Amino acid sequence: MAGFGGGRLPAMGPAALLLFALCTVGTRGLYFHIGETEKRCFIEEIPDETMVIGNYRTQMWDKQKEVFLPSTPGLGMHVEVKDPDGKVVLSRQYGSEGRFTFTSHTPGDHQICLHSNSTRMALFAGGKLRVHLNIQVGEHANNYPEIAAKDKLTELQLRARQLLDQVEQIQKEQDYQRYREERFRLTSESTNQRVLWWSIAQTVILILTGIWQMRHLKSFFEAKKLV
Amino acid sequence: MPRPGSAQRWASAVGRWGCRLLALLLLLLLLLVPGPGGASEITFELPDNAKQCFYEDIAQGTKCTLEFQVITGGHYDVDCRLEDPDGKVLYKEMKKQYDSFTFTASKNGTYKFCFSNEFSTFTHKTVYFDFQVGEDPPLFPSENRVSALTQMESACVSIHEALKSVIDYQTHFRLREAQGRSRAEDLNTRVAYCSLGWEVQEHGANIW
């Protein structure tokens, strides 16, 4: 991208480079590579009633040109979202570029899984896919310019709205914290109970085994006429 | 007086060069203007003997921070490696539970960071990372305004920054608590199985 300043440019050079730059500007964000049948899962631990928006963009590796194509129609990605209880919240097929949204109804670990479902398997065979992914949770998912336009808010009102959303997210997270702490406490108390019952049972069984052994030995010695 | 033919040629040549210059100027602007920046916060599962890499295109001069923490699995450690576009290693740590690394991008290009669980034979890990590139995008697109912010607006900005750090601390607290909770749940199941196993083994031998 950098380092072309200087030297003669071909006739199509600037236009092609401009197009390339525009493409790279549009794809700014984190990306990773996945194989053909590979499934990548991401976990979002969120409180309840929280909105999650995910945006992804896929690019296919072109073996001949040894470059990632800017966009490939026919590529599909299957997105599956599971809630903490394992129930499927969202399971949909999207195109090579997609946006998925869901709102959590139970607090906890939600799992977002992506795998490719390409219709052009011949081209894709043995290749790899570049996936640009962006997941926004809670108040990061809000589009403030859109909200300002829709509700006709002034600048100050919009800033106040942003602060209100942030505080709401903090409150939800704290409620979730209380729920987690309760679960943790129940688990610890259950472990405590189990250890307690285990040691009591161990003692009782030892005593009983001891009594039984003594009786058995006594009858054994009596039978052998040693006592 | 130039002939009409050569004037046309001259005009078309000027037009072509004008277009090229305009395209060049726009390209330079796109390259030089720093991107809006942003943060990516992702939690993923890293299977045993696996390595997962993430890439991001960063402009020169952008200040970036990579923060990661291992949430569940084994000894809660992972190898992390961050490379610049030339392959030079900027950050490399083995078997770390939690770390935070800030750097300023010295050149344009694709930066790559990888998490590796190749040293582990059977525990898979859950890793959380937060990669902050540049500053968060401003609330208003036309942030480079002529007038300065009013007192109310700058108060709102400082409250926003403070709340962002509250949310950040909450996230770290939640991750630490998740670590403790996963250990407690493991212990709970282990106590159940181990106690049964012990009883059978000890008294089985006794009775036999």
Interface residues (C-beta under 8 A of the other chain):
Chain A: M1 A2 G5 L9 A11 G13 P14 A15 L17 L18 A21 L22 T24 V25 T27 R28 G29 L30 Y31 F32 H33 R40 C41 F42 I43 E44 E45 L133 N134 I135 V137 Y144 P145 E155 L156 L158 R159 A160 Q162 L163 Q166 V167 Q169 I170 E173 Q174 Y176 Q177 R180 E181 R183 F184 T187 S188 S190 T191 R194 V195 W198 A201 Q202 I205 T209 Q213
Chain B: R16 C19 R20 A23 L24 L26 L27 L28 L30 L31 G35 P36 G38 S40 E41 I42 T43 F44 E45 Q52 C53 F54 Y55 E56 D57 Q60 K107 N108 G109 T126 F131 L139 F140 P141 M152 E153 C156 V157 I159 H160 L163 K164 V166 I167 Q170 F173 R174 E177 A178 G180 R181 A184 E185 L187 N188 V191 A192 S195 W198 E199 H203 N206 I207
